[in-house]
Amino acid sequence: MKDIQNPCWGGQLKVKVRYLGYIGNMLKKREDEFELSEGASLSELLNKLGGIYGEAFRREVFEPGLKDVKTGFVVTVNGVLMGQLRGVDTKLSEDDNVILMTLMSGG
């Protein structure tokens, strides 16, 4: 787990993030768990991922300040496409499952 001091104190919420397809290969991992401030949005999570995984993530997946992920990538929150929610402004809740994946894979 990343950034977990005490998951029950301080207005924090825990979210699980899974990486499928190209993103998983790029990051060399399949999942993470993060603690965010209560009321955090999807953009805050994506910004945090950009800070952790650096320039490659920001170049390929999400740049801070943008209102969507880069072309070819999809984000779901609890199985619902972020575009069917409030996009990157979607508020996250305790135990949400976020999936980042490529729109198409193969070759």
Buried (B, 14 or more C-beta within 10 A) or exposed (E): EEEEEEEEEEEBBBBBBBBBBBBBEBBEEEBBBBBBEEEBBBBBBBBBBBEEBEEEBBEBBBBEEEEBBEEBBBBBBEEEEBBEBEBBEBBBBEEBEBBBBBEEEEE
